[in-house]
Amino acid sequence: MAELLLHLTEGPLWEAARGLGTYEMSTRGCTLHEVGFIHCSLPHQLDGVAEALYGAGSRAGASDQDLVVLVIDPARLPVPVRYEAAAPGGEEFPHVYGPVPVDAVVEVRSWSREEGGQA
């Protein structure tokens, strides 16, 4: 079984996706259609991603209580997952090249930065 993918998002965005049947946000404030893929992380990458997207300097619009981690089973995705680096030789992150069906999300975890991650 492939390693589960993680995606940090705002709870209301996930709730809206559940009603539509697919999740299509790439990253904070950007859609799949704007970016071309959905940014994900592996477990050891999530803290850095959370700090970069929702750290002290970029908190407008989402409190810690609004954030959730989507746990995605790549075996349930009908679209490709590619591991890519932002810069040559950099750390590779999983990117999902298409909408994530809600049934590919096998768990939703709350997120709290104060507790160092998932609550």
GIVENQUI-V270873 format. One record per run of one state. SS is the DSSP state (helix for helix, strand for strand, loop for the rest). FROM is the first residue (numbers start at 1). TO is the last residue. If there is no record, write none. Layout:
SS,FROM,TO ; SS,FROM,TO
This chain:
loop,1,4 ; strand,5,10 ; helix,11,20 ; loop,21,21 ; strand,22,23 ; loop,24,24 ; strand,25,27 ; loop,28,29 ; strand,30,31 ; helix,32,35 ; loop,36,37 ; strand,38,39 ; loop,40,40 ; strand,41,41 ; loop,42,42 ; helix,43,54 ; loop,55,55 ; helix,56,58 ; loop,59,63 ; helix,64,66 ; strand,67,72 ; loop,73,73 ; helix,74,76 ; loop,77,80 ; strand,81,85 ; loop,86,91 ; strand,92,96 ; loop,97,99 ; strand,100,101 ; helix,102,104 ; strand,105,112 ; helix,113,115 ; loop,116,116 ; strand,117,118 ; loop,119,119
